[in-house]
């Protein structure tokens, strides 16, 4: 039975039990007939195995990498490292956040908590070095973080300083933490270089840090999920999956979806982008809210056409870009968490992947036909989401430069991980202003439900 389970894992096939039926999930259009026959012949044994050991027993098992001086980067990390070499340091690649803490704070214990967090997550004590012309990630062992003195400066002032901090990938630490004392509370403001963290990582960073602090303060043991692997182990596992052909169907899908030539989309502009965007900022934001009536109407539409809220928003956003530019062949990028494996759910690291959703607008079609087409594109993209965006760029030989994000610089970002609470919103008026750090894209649309 173990040989069959190993064979299924190598083929990227997942099993689950639904009563007396065996449910098979896989990537691609079809399964190997010989493998199907083997599963049918061993159906009852597979069901018994699932009932005894659970579904997690037939999902990928990521093993620890052998101990060595340094390790390979993941494809996502390689792209950021290369950008850093070509462009120099930039705060556009910072992951930033803040949280509000209780009215009293033991700063000595909080500093100890940060150091325990660093011990728990190897990626927080990792630097990136070059060896024989190739980037390597090196995990440091004997490091100690010194918490900067608490400040009473304005929160916005400290935010700008922390969020725009420039990190040198060769030197530790690749994160920055500050504490601001305000009347009745403390504010935790932090930034991490994207090469060691993503948006999902922010909730882990604050959750683990505050859990460690609470345990130290109560003189109790820390109650956090056990980490069976670290980020370097995931990077090795991903590399082995890619070279072993597990993602062949993913590669074929994206090659077919994005291979045909198209011009890079240019938005109408009032100013030269290079005059506005720099490492110190230059972007602006516009924020607005949908009221309950509009939200209710959208939800009714979703039920009628059996599509997701995400599909509705992406199709509407795509239609807006079409109206602005007149283009009918449009690609909208969207990030996906890429954390399907249970072992990476509680890890800080750069797991994020990018999907490029291509829509060819038919001028004689209704909006509802566009909605269905976009929904189908999203579902297909999610099915093949594990294939690294960086490899697509290499295989399709897309032109790259330091000014534009590859393929498309129009992004739609659904924030579906646990961000810090919004708090009570009293003013629903639209707002606009300047970004505190550099813009990554020409247009990036963030959507958050509350």
The 8 nearest C-alpha neighbors of each residue, nearest first, counted from 0:
[[1, 3, 2, 4, 44, 45, 41, 48],
 [0, 2, 4, 3, 5, 6, 57, 48],
 [3, 1, 5, 0, 4, 6, 7, 8],
 [4, 2, 6, 0, 5, 1, 7, 37],
 [3, 5, 1, 7, 6, 2, 8, 0],
 [6, 4, 8, 2, 3, 7, 1, 9],
 [5, 7, 3, 9, 4, 8, 2, 10],
 [8, 6, 10, 4, 12, 5, 9, 3],
 [9, 7, 11, 5, 10, 6, 12, 59],
 [8, 10, 6, 11, 7, 5, 245, 12],
 [9, 11, 7, 8, 12, 245, 6, 25],
 [10, 12, 8, 9, 245, 25, 7, 13],
 [13, 11, 25, 7, 10, 8, 24, 14],
 [14, 12, 24, 23, 58, 25, 57, 11],
 [15, 13, 23, 22, 24, 57, 12, 54],
 [14, 16, 22, 54, 21, 23, 17, 13],
 [15, 17, 21, 22, 20, 18, 46, 49],
 [18, 16, 20, 19, 21, 22, 15, 46],
 [17, 19, 20, 16, 21, 46, 15, 22],
 [20, 18, 17, 21, 16, 46, 43, 42],
 [21, 19, 17, 18, 16, 22, 46, 42],
 [20, 22, 16, 15, 17, 23, 46, 19],
 [23, 21, 15, 14, 16, 20, 17, 24],
 [22, 24, 14, 13, 21, 25, 15, 12],
 [25, 23, 13, 12, 14, 22, 26, 15],
 [24, 26, 12, 11, 13, 27, 23, 30],
 [27, 25, 382, 248, 383, 28, 11, 24],
 [28, 26, 248, 29, 25, 249, 30, 383],
 [27, 29, 26, 30, 248, 25, 252, 249],
 [30, 28, 27, 31, 26, 25, 32, 248],
 [31, 29, 32, 35, 34, 28, 27, 25],
 [30, 32, 34, 33, 35, 29, 36, 10],
 [33, 31, 35, 34, 30, 36, 29, 37],
 [34, 32, 36, 35, 31, 37, 30, 38],
 [33, 35, 37, 31, 36, 32, 38, 30],
 [36, 34, 32, 38, 37, 33, 39, 31],
 [35, 37, 39, 33, 34, 38, 40, 32],
 [36, 38, 34, 40, 35, 39, 33, 41],
 [39, 37, 41, 35, 36, 40, 42, 34],
 [40, 38, 42, 36, 41, 37, 35, 43],
 [39, 41, 37, 38, 42, 36, 43, 35],
 [42, 40, 38, 44, 39, 43, 45, 37],
 [43, 41, 39, 45, 44, 38, 40, 46],
 [42, 44, 46, 45, 41, 47, 40, 19],
 [43, 45, 47, 41, 46, 42, 48, 0],
 [44, 46, 48, 42, 43, 47, 41, 49],
 [47, 45, 43, 49, 48, 44, 42, 50],
 [46, 48, 44, 50, 45, 49, 51, 43],
 [49, 47, 45, 51, 46, 50, 52, 44],
 [48, 50, 53, 46, 52, 51, 47, 54],
 [51, 49, 47, 48, 53, 52, 46, 16],
 [50, 52, 48, 49, 53, 47, 46, 54],
 [51, 53, 49, 50, 56, 48, 54, 55],
 [54, 52, 49, 55, 50, 56, 51, 48],
 [53, 55, 56, 49, 15, 57, 14, 52],
 [54, 56, 58, 57, 53, 52, 341, 59],
 [55, 57, 54, 58, 53, 52, 49, 59],
 [58, 56, 55, 54, 13, 4, 14, 59],
 [59, 57, 55, 56, 13, 60, 8, 54],
 [58, 60, 8, 61, 57, 340, 11, 56],
 [59, 61, 62, 58, 342, 56, 57, 340],
 [62, 60, 236, 59, 233, 63, 232, 342],
 [61, 63, 60, 64, 232, 228, 236, 233],
 [64, 62, 232, 228, 65, 61, 229, 227],
 [63, 65, 232, 66, 62, 235, 231, 236],
 [64, 66, 67, 63, 232, 62, 70, 235],
 [67, 65, 64, 68, 69, 63, 70, 232],
 [66, 68, 69, 65, 70, 64, 137, 138],
 [67, 69, 137, 70, 66, 138, 136, 135],
 [70, 68, 137, 136, 67, 135, 138, 71],
 [69, 71, 136, 135, 137, 72, 231, 68],
 [72, 70, 135, 136, 73, 235, 234, 69],
 [71, 73, 76, 77, 135, 136, 234, 74],
 [72, 74, 234, 76, 75, 77, 71, 238],
 [75, 73, 77, 76, 389, 78, 72, 387],
 [76, 74, 78, 73, 77, 389, 79, 387],
 [75, 77, 73, 79, 78, 194, 74, 72],
 [76, 78, 74, 80, 75, 79, 72, 81],
 [79, 77, 81, 75, 76, 80, 82, 74],
 [80, 78, 82, 76, 81, 77, 83, 194],
 [79, 81, 83, 77, 78, 82, 76, 84],
 [80, 82, 84, 78, 83, 79, 77, 85],
 [83, 81, 79, 85, 84, 80, 86, 78],
 [82, 84, 87, 80, 81, 86, 85, 88],
 [85, 83, 81, 82, 87, 86, 80, 88],
 [86, 84, 82, 83, 87, 81, 401, 80],
 [87, 85, 83, 82, 84, 401, 88, 89],
 [86, 88, 83, 84, 85, 89, 82, 167],
 [87, 89, 83, 165, 166, 86, 167, 90],
 [90, 88, 278, 91, 165, 92, 87, 83],
 [89, 91, 92, 163, 93, 165, 278, 164],
 [90, 92, 437, 89, 93, 439, 438, 436],
 [91, 93, 90, 193, 192, 89, 94, 439],
 [94, 92, 192, 90, 193, 191, 91, 95],
 [95, 93, 191, 190, 193, 192, 197, 92],
 [96, 94, 190, 189, 162, 93, 191, 97],
 [97, 95, 189, 188, 190, 201, 98, 94],
 [96, 98, 188, 187, 189, 186, 99, 95],
 [97, 99, 187, 186, 100, 419, 188, 96],
 [100, 98, 186, 185, 187, 184, 97, 101],
 [99, 101, 185, 186, 184, 98, 102, 187],
 [102, 100, 103, 184, 185, 104, 99, 183],
 [101, 103, 184, 183, 185, 100, 104, 182],
 [104, 102, 101, 105, 184, 185, 100, 183],
 [103, 105, 106, 102, 101, 109, 185, 100],
 [106, 104, 108, 107, 109, 103, 216, 110],
 [105, 107, 109, 108, 104, 110, 146, 149],
 [108, 106, 110, 109, 105, 111, 112, 146],
 [109, 107, 111, 106, 105, 110, 112, 212],
 [108, 110, 106, 112, 111, 107, 212, 105],
 [109, 111, 113, 107, 112, 108, 146, 106],
 [112, 110, 108, 114, 109, 113, 115, 107],
 [113, 111, 109, 115, 212, 110, 114, 211],
 [114, 112, 116, 110, 111, 115, 117, 208],
 [113, 115, 117, 111, 116, 112, 144, 118],
 [114, 116, 118, 112, 117, 113, 119, 111],
 [115, 117, 119, 113, 114, 118, 208, 112],
 [118, 116, 114, 123, 120, 115, 119, 124],
 [117, 119, 115, 116, 120, 114, 121, 124],
 [120, 118, 116, 117, 115, 121, 226, 123],
 [121, 119, 117, 122, 118, 123, 116, 347],
 [122, 120, 123, 124, 119, 229, 118, 125],
 [121, 123, 125, 124, 120, 195, 230, 348],
 [124, 122, 117, 121, 125, 120, 195, 173],
 [125, 123, 122, 121, 139, 138, 117, 172],
 [124, 126, 138, 122, 137, 123, 139, 136],
 [127, 125, 169, 137, 136, 168, 170, 171],
 [128, 126, 136, 169, 168, 135, 137, 134],
 [127, 129, 135, 169, 134, 136, 126, 130],
 [128, 130, 134, 133, 132, 135, 131, 127],
 [129, 131, 133, 132, 134, 128, 135, 69],
 [132, 130, 133, 129, 134, 135, 128, 69],
 [131, 133, 130, 129, 134, 135, 128, 81],
 [132, 134, 130, 129, 131, 135, 128, 71],
 [135, 133, 129, 128, 130, 127, 132, 136],
 [136, 134, 128, 71, 70, 127, 129, 69],
 [137, 135, 127, 70, 69, 126, 72, 128],
 [136, 138, 69, 126, 125, 127, 139, 135],
 [139, 137, 125, 124, 121, 140, 126, 136],
 [140, 138, 124, 125, 141, 137, 142, 126],
 [139, 141, 142, 138, 124, 118, 121, 125],
 [142, 140, 139, 143, 124, 118, 138, 144],
 [141, 143, 140, 144, 139, 124, 114, 117],
 [144, 142, 114, 145, 141, 117, 113, 111],
 [143, 145, 114, 146, 142, 113, 110, 172],
 [144, 146, 147, 143, 110, 114, 113, 148],
 [145, 147, 110, 144, 148, 176, 177, 106],
 [148, 146, 145, 177, 149, 176, 178, 150],
 [147, 149, 150, 146, 178, 177, 106, 179],
 [148, 150, 178, 179, 147, 180, 151, 177],
 [149, 151, 179, 152, 180, 148, 178, 177],
 [150, 152, 180, 179, 181, 153, 149, 154],
 [153, 151, 150, 154, 157, 156, 179, 180],
 [152, 154, 156, 155, 157, 151, 179, 181],
 [155, 153, 157, 156, 158, 152, 179, 186],
 [154, 156, 158, 153, 157, 159, 152, 160],
 [157, 155, 153, 159, 154, 158, 160, 152],
 [158, 156, 160, 154, 159, 155, 161, 153],
 [159, 157, 155, 161, 160, 156, 162, 154],
 [158, 160, 162, 156, 157, 161, 435, 163],
 [161, 159, 157, 158, 163, 162, 164, 156],
 [162, 160, 158, 164, 163, 159, 157, 190],
 [161, 163, 159, 164, 160, 158, 190, 95],
 [164, 162, 90, 436, 160, 161, 159, 165],
 [163, 165, 161, 162, 160, 90, 166, 175],
 [164, 166, 90, 88, 89, 163, 167, 93],
 [167, 165, 173, 168, 164, 88, 192, 89],
 [166, 168, 169, 170, 88, 165, 173, 171],
 [167, 169, 127, 170, 126, 166, 173, 171],
 [170, 168, 127, 126, 167, 128, 171, 129],
 [169, 171, 168, 167, 126, 172, 173, 127],
 [172, 170, 173, 126, 124, 169, 125, 168],
 [171, 173, 174, 170, 124, 123, 175, 126],
 [174, 172, 171, 192, 191, 166, 168, 175],
 [173, 175, 191, 172, 190, 192, 176, 189],
 [174, 176, 190, 189, 191, 161, 177, 173],
 [177, 175, 189, 188, 190, 174, 178, 146],
 [176, 178, 188, 187, 189, 147, 179, 175],
 [179, 177, 187, 149, 186, 188, 150, 180],
 [180, 178, 150, 186, 185, 151, 149, 181],
 [181, 179, 185, 151, 150, 184, 186, 149],
 [180, 182, 184, 185, 183, 179, 151, 186],
 [181, 183, 184, 180, 185, 102, 151, 179],
 [184, 182, 102, 181, 185, 101, 180, 103],
 [183, 185, 102, 181, 101, 182, 100, 180],
 [186, 184, 180, 100, 179, 181, 99, 102],
 [185, 187, 99, 179, 178, 98, 100, 188],
 [186, 188, 178, 98, 97, 99, 177, 189],
 [189, 187, 97, 177, 176, 96, 186, 178],
 [190, 188, 176, 175, 96, 95, 97, 177],
 [189, 191, 95, 175, 94, 174, 162, 93],
 [192, 190, 174, 94, 93, 173, 193, 175],
 [191, 193, 93, 194, 173, 195, 94, 92],
 [192, 194, 196, 92, 195, 93, 94, 197],
 [193, 195, 192, 76, 349, 196, 79, 348],
 [196, 194, 348, 193, 349, 192, 122, 191],
 [197, 195, 348, 349, 193, 200, 347, 194],
 [196, 198, 349, 200, 199, 193, 351, 348],
 [197, 199, 200, 201, 94, 196, 202, 416],
 [200, 198, 201, 197, 202, 416, 336, 203],
 [201, 199, 347, 203, 197, 198, 202, 196],
 [202, 200, 204, 203, 199, 198, 205, 197],
 [201, 203, 205, 204, 200, 206, 199, 417],
 [204, 202, 206, 200, 201, 205, 207, 347],
 [205, 203, 201, 202, 207, 206, 200, 208],
 [204, 206, 208, 202, 203, 207, 209, 201],
 [207, 205, 203, 209, 208, 204, 202, 210],
 [208, 206, 210, 205, 209, 204, 203, 211],
 [207, 209, 205, 211, 210, 206, 204, 116],
 [208, 210, 212, 211, 206, 207, 205, 213],
 [211, 209, 207, 213, 212, 208, 206, 214],
 [212, 210, 214, 208, 209, 213, 112, 221],
 [211, 213, 209, 215, 112, 214, 210, 109],
 [214, 212, 216, 210, 211, 215, 209, 217],
 [215, 213, 219, 217, 211, 221, 216, 212],
 [216, 214, 218, 212, 217, 213, 211, 219],
 [215, 217, 213, 214, 218, 212, 108, 219],
 [216, 218, 214, 219, 215, 213, 212, 220],
 [219, 217, 215, 216, 214, 220, 213, 221],
 [220, 218, 214, 217, 215, 221, 216, 213],
 [221, 219, 214, 222, 218, 215, 211, 217],
 [220, 222, 214, 211, 223, 219, 210, 215],
 [221, 223, 220, 224, 210, 214, 211, 219],
 [222, 224, 221, 225, 207, 210, 211, 226],
 [225, 223, 226, 222, 345, 227, 207, 221],
 [224, 226, 227, 223, 345, 222, 228, 342],
 [225, 227, 228, 224, 345, 229, 342, 346],
 [226, 228, 225, 342, 229, 63, 62, 61],
 [229, 227, 226, 63, 232, 342, 62, 230],
 [230, 228, 232, 231, 121, 233, 120, 346],
 [229, 231, 233, 232, 348, 234, 122, 228],
 [230, 232, 234, 233, 229, 235, 70, 64],
 [233, 231, 64, 63, 235, 230, 234, 229],
 [232, 234, 236, 230, 231, 235, 237, 61],
 [235, 233, 73, 231, 237, 232, 236, 238],
 [234, 236, 238, 232, 233, 237, 239, 231],
 [237, 235, 233, 239, 238, 234, 232, 61],
 [236, 238, 240, 234, 239, 235, 233, 241],
 [239, 237, 235, 241, 236, 240, 242, 234],
 [238, 240, 236, 242, 237, 241, 243, 235],
 [241, 239, 243, 237, 238, 245, 242, 236],
 [242, 240, 238, 243, 239, 244, 246, 245],
 [241, 243, 239, 244, 240, 238, 245, 237],
 [242, 244, 240, 241, 245, 239, 9, 246],
 [243, 245, 247, 246, 242, 241, 240, 10],
 [246, 244, 240, 10, 243, 247, 11, 241],
 [245, 247, 249, 244, 248, 241, 250, 386],
 [246, 248, 250, 244, 249, 245, 251, 241],
 [247, 249, 27, 251, 250, 246, 252, 26],
 [250, 248, 383, 246, 252, 247, 251, 386],
 [249, 251, 247, 248, 253, 252, 254, 246],
 [250, 252, 248, 254, 249, 253, 255, 247],
 [253, 251, 249, 255, 254, 250, 256, 248],
 [254, 252, 256, 255, 250, 251, 257, 249],
 [253, 255, 251, 258, 252, 256, 257, 250],
 [254, 256, 252, 253, 258, 257, 251, 259],
 [257, 255, 253, 254, 252, 258, 357, 259],
 [256, 258, 254, 255, 259, 253, 357, 260],
 [257, 259, 254, 255, 256, 260, 395, 253],
 [258, 260, 257, 261, 255, 256, 254, 395],
 [261, 259, 258, 262, 257, 397, 263, 395],
 [260, 262, 263, 259, 328, 264, 258, 257],
 [261, 263, 264, 260, 265, 406, 328, 407],
 [264, 262, 265, 261, 406, 407, 408, 405],
 [265, 263, 262, 266, 407, 329, 408, 326],
 [266, 264, 263, 267, 324, 268, 262, 441],
 [265, 267, 268, 324, 264, 323, 441, 320],
 [266, 268, 265, 269, 324, 323, 270, 264],
 [269, 267, 270, 266, 271, 272, 265, 441],
 [268, 270, 267, 271, 272, 266, 275, 274],
 [271, 269, 268, 272, 274, 275, 273, 267],
 [272, 270, 274, 273, 275, 268, 269, 276],
 [271, 273, 275, 274, 276, 270, 268, 441],
 [274, 272, 275, 271, 276, 277, 402, 270],
 [275, 273, 272, 271, 276, 270, 277, 281],
 [276, 274, 281, 272, 273, 277, 271, 282],
 [275, 277, 281, 273, 280, 272, 274, 282],
 [278, 276, 279, 280, 281, 437, 275, 273],
 [277, 279, 89, 280, 437, 90, 91, 276],
 [278, 280, 277, 437, 436, 163, 281, 90],
 [437, 281, 279, 436, 277, 278, 282, 276],
 [280, 282, 276, 275, 437, 277, 283, 438],
 [283, 281, 438, 434, 280, 433, 437, 276],
 [282, 284, 433, 434, 432, 281, 285, 431],
 [285, 283, 431, 432, 433, 434, 286, 282],
 [284, 286, 431, 430, 287, 432, 283, 429],
 [287, 285, 430, 429, 431, 284, 288, 428],
 [286, 288, 429, 430, 285, 428, 289, 427],
 [287, 289, 427, 290, 286, 429, 428, 291],
 [290, 288, 293, 294, 291, 287, 292, 427],
 [289, 291, 293, 292, 294, 288, 427, 295],
 [290, 292, 294, 293, 295, 289, 296, 288],
 [291, 293, 295, 294, 290, 296, 289, 297],
 [294, 292, 296, 295, 290, 291, 289, 297],
 [293, 295, 291, 297, 292, 296, 298, 290],
 [296, 294, 298, 292, 297, 293, 291, 299],
 [297, 295, 293, 299, 294, 298, 292, 300],
 [296, 298, 300, 294, 299, 295, 293, 301],
 [297, 299, 301, 295, 300, 296, 294, 302],
 [300, 298, 296, 302, 297, 301, 295, 303],
 [301, 299, 297, 303, 298, 302, 304, 296],
 [300, 302, 298, 306, 304, 299, 303, 305],
 [303, 301, 305, 299, 300, 304, 298, 306],
 [302, 304, 300, 301, 305, 299, 306, 298],
 [303, 305, 301, 302, 306, 300, 371, 367],
 [306, 304, 302, 301, 303, 307, 300, 371],
 [307, 305, 301, 304, 374, 310, 308, 302],
 [306, 308, 310, 309, 301, 311, 305, 374],
 [307, 309, 311, 310, 312, 301, 306, 298],
 [308, 310, 312, 307, 311, 313, 413, 306],
 [311, 309, 374, 307, 313, 308, 312, 314],
 [312, 310, 308, 314, 309, 313, 315, 370],
 [311, 313, 315, 309, 310, 314, 316, 308],
 [312, 314, 316, 310, 315, 311, 317, 309],
 [315, 313, 317, 311, 316, 312, 370, 373],
 [316, 314, 318, 312, 317, 313, 311, 319],
 [315, 317, 313, 319, 318, 314, 312, 320],
 [318, 316, 314, 320, 319, 315, 313, 321],
 [317, 319, 321, 315, 316, 320, 314, 322],
 [318, 320, 316, 322, 321, 317, 315, 323],
 [319, 321, 323, 317, 322, 318, 324, 316],
 [322, 320, 318, 325, 324, 326, 319, 323],
 [321, 323, 319, 320, 325, 324, 318, 326],
 [324, 322, 320, 321, 325, 319, 266, 267],
 [325, 323, 321, 326, 322, 320, 266, 267],
 [324, 326, 321, 322, 323, 327, 320, 328],
 [327, 325, 321, 324, 328, 329, 322, 320],
 [326, 328, 360, 359, 329, 321, 325, 361],
 [329, 327, 359, 326, 358, 360, 330, 357],
 [330, 328, 358, 357, 327, 359, 331, 326],
 [329, 331, 357, 356, 355, 407, 358, 332],
 [332, 330, 356, 409, 410, 355, 407, 357],
 [333, 331, 355, 410, 354, 356, 409, 411],
 [332, 334, 411, 354, 410, 412, 353, 355],
 [335, 333, 353, 352, 354, 412, 351, 336],
 [336, 334, 352, 337, 351, 353, 333, 354],
 [335, 337, 351, 338, 350, 352, 334, 199],
 [338, 336, 351, 335, 350, 339, 352, 385],
 [339, 337, 336, 340, 344, 343, 350, 341],
 [338, 340, 337, 341, 344, 343, 336, 342],
 [341, 339, 342, 338, 343, 59, 344, 58],
 [340, 342, 344, 343, 339, 338, 55, 345],
 [341, 343, 340, 344, 227, 228, 226, 345],
 [344, 342, 346, 341, 345, 340, 338, 228],
 [343, 345, 341, 342, 346, 338, 340, 339],
 [346, 344, 343, 203, 347, 224, 226, 342],
 [347, 345, 343, 344, 348, 229, 200, 120],
 [346, 348, 200, 196, 203, 120, 345, 122],
 [349, 347, 196, 195, 350, 230, 346, 197],
 [348, 350, 196, 197, 195, 351, 194, 193],
 [351, 349, 337, 348, 336, 352, 338, 197],
 [350, 352, 336, 337, 349, 335, 197, 334],
 [351, 353, 335, 334, 337, 387, 388, 350],
 [354, 352, 334, 388, 333, 335, 355, 332],
 [355, 353, 333, 332, 334, 356, 380, 352],
 [354, 356, 332, 331, 330, 357, 333, 353],
 [357, 355, 331, 330, 332, 354, 376, 358],
 [358, 356, 330, 329, 355, 331, 359, 328],
 [357, 359, 329, 328, 360, 330, 356, 373],
 [360, 358, 328, 327, 329, 361, 357, 330],
 [359, 361, 327, 358, 362, 328, 369, 329],
 [362, 360, 364, 363, 359, 327, 369, 365],
 [361, 363, 364, 360, 365, 327, 359, 366],
 [362, 364, 361, 365, 360, 366, 368, 369],
 [365, 363, 361, 362, 368, 366, 369, 360],
 [364, 366, 368, 367, 369, 363, 362, 361],
 [367, 365, 369, 368, 370, 364, 314, 318],
 [366, 368, 370, 369, 365, 371, 364, 304],
 [369, 367, 371, 365, 370, 366, 364, 372],
 [368, 370, 366, 372, 367, 371, 373, 365],
 [371, 369, 367, 373, 368, 372, 314, 374],
 [370, 372, 374, 368, 369, 373, 375, 367],
 [373, 371, 369, 375, 374, 370, 368, 376],
 [372, 374, 376, 370, 375, 371, 314, 369],
 [373, 375, 371, 310, 377, 372, 376, 370],
 [376, 374, 378, 372, 373, 377, 379, 371],
 [377, 375, 373, 379, 374, 378, 380, 372],
 [376, 378, 380, 374, 375, 379, 381, 373],
 [379, 377, 375, 381, 380, 376, 374, 382],
 [380, 378, 382, 376, 377, 381, 375, 383],
 [379, 381, 377, 383, 382, 378, 384, 376],
 [382, 380, 384, 378, 383, 379, 377, 354],
 [381, 383, 379, 380, 384, 378, 26, 385],
 [384, 382, 249, 380, 381, 385, 386, 379],
 [383, 385, 381, 386, 382, 380, 354, 337],
 [386, 384, 383, 387, 337, 352, 249, 246],
 [385, 387, 384, 249, 388, 383, 246, 250],
 [388, 386, 389, 390, 385, 352, 74, 391],
 [387, 389, 391, 390, 353, 352, 386, 392],
 [388, 390, 392, 387, 391, 74, 75, 393],
 [391, 389, 393, 392, 388, 387, 394, 74],
 [392, 390, 388, 394, 389, 393, 395, 387],
 [393, 391, 389, 390, 395, 397, 394, 396],
 [394, 392, 390, 396, 391, 395, 389, 397],
 [393, 395, 391, 396, 392, 390, 254, 397],
 [394, 396, 392, 397, 393, 391, 258, 254],
 [397, 395, 393, 394, 392, 398, 391, 399],
 [396, 398, 392, 395, 399, 406, 393, 405],
 [399, 397, 396, 400, 405, 406, 392, 395],
 [400, 398, 405, 397, 401, 403, 404, 406],
 [399, 401, 402, 403, 398, 404, 405, 85],
 [400, 402, 403, 86, 399, 85, 82, 404],
 [403, 401, 400, 404, 273, 399, 272, 86],
 [404, 402, 401, 400, 405, 408, 399, 440],
 [403, 405, 408, 407, 406, 440, 402, 399],
 [406, 404, 407, 399, 403, 408, 397, 398],
 [407, 405, 404, 263, 408, 397, 330, 355],
 [408, 406, 409, 405, 330, 404, 332, 331],
 [407, 409, 440, 404, 441, 410, 403, 442],
 [410, 408, 442, 331, 407, 443, 441, 332],
 [411, 409, 332, 443, 331, 333, 444, 408],
 [410, 412, 444, 333, 443, 445, 332, 413],
 [411, 413, 445, 333, 444, 414, 446, 334],
 [414, 412, 446, 415, 445, 447, 411, 309],
 [415, 413, 447, 416, 446, 412, 445, 418],
 [414, 416, 413, 417, 447, 448, 418, 446],
 [417, 415, 414, 418, 199, 202, 198, 413],
 [416, 418, 202, 419, 415, 199, 414, 420],
 [417, 419, 416, 420, 202, 201, 414, 415],
 [418, 420, 421, 98, 417, 97, 202, 96],
 [421, 419, 422, 418, 417, 98, 423, 449],
 [420, 422, 419, 423, 424, 449, 418, 447],
 [423, 421, 420, 424, 419, 449, 425, 99],
 [422, 424, 425, 421, 420, 426, 449, 427],
 [425, 423, 426, 422, 427, 421, 449, 428],
 [424, 426, 423, 427, 428, 422, 421, 288],
 [425, 427, 428, 424, 429, 423, 430, 288],
 [428, 426, 288, 425, 429, 424, 287, 290],
 [427, 429, 426, 430, 287, 288, 286, 425],
 [430, 428, 287, 286, 427, 431, 288, 285],
 [431, 429, 286, 285, 428, 287, 432, 284],
 [430, 432, 285, 284, 286, 429, 433, 283],
 [431, 433, 284, 283, 434, 285, 430, 282],
 [432, 434, 283, 282, 284, 435, 431, 281],
 [433, 435, 283, 282, 436, 284, 280, 432],
 [434, 436, 159, 433, 280, 162, 437, 163],
 [437, 435, 280, 434, 163, 279, 90, 162],
 [280, 436, 438, 91, 278, 279, 281, 282],
 [437, 439, 282, 440, 91, 280, 436, 281],
 [438, 440, 91, 437, 441, 404, 92, 443],
 [441, 439, 408, 442, 438, 443, 409, 404],
 [440, 442, 408, 409, 443, 439, 438, 266],
 [443, 441, 409, 440, 410, 444, 408, 411],
 [444, 442, 410, 411, 409, 440, 445, 441],
 [443, 445, 411, 412, 410, 442, 446, 409],
 [446, 444, 412, 413, 411, 443, 447, 414],
 [447, 445, 413, 414, 412, 444, 448, 411],
 [446, 448, 414, 413, 445, 449, 415, 412],
 [447, 449, 446, 414, 415, 413, 289, 288],
 [448, 447, 421, 420, 422, 424, 423, 446]]
